[in-house]
Amino acid sequence: MVNGLVGLAILFFIIALVLAILGARGAAGISMSIAKWLIILFVILAIISLLL
């Protein structure tokens, strides 16, 4: 099962790759955008947790 932000980001990245291969570029872009924001959120939260 998908666990945490990084797992969700990887899941959305894989979905984006599959959709891009199938030719659904709009849905692939949305999925890639979600994955990007999940990684950014993960990095921000990791930095905050290291500082506290």
Stockholm file with secondary structure:
# STOCKHOLM 1.0

chainA/1-52         MVNGLVGLAILFFIIALVLAILGARGAAGISMSIAKWLIILFVILAIISLLL
#=GR chainA/1-52 SS CCCHHHHHHHHHHHHHHHHHHHTCHHHHHHHHHHHHHHHHHHHHHHHHHHHC
#=GC SS_cons        CCCHHHHHHHHHHHHHHHHHHHTCHHHHHHHHHHHHHHHHHHHHHHHHHHHC
//
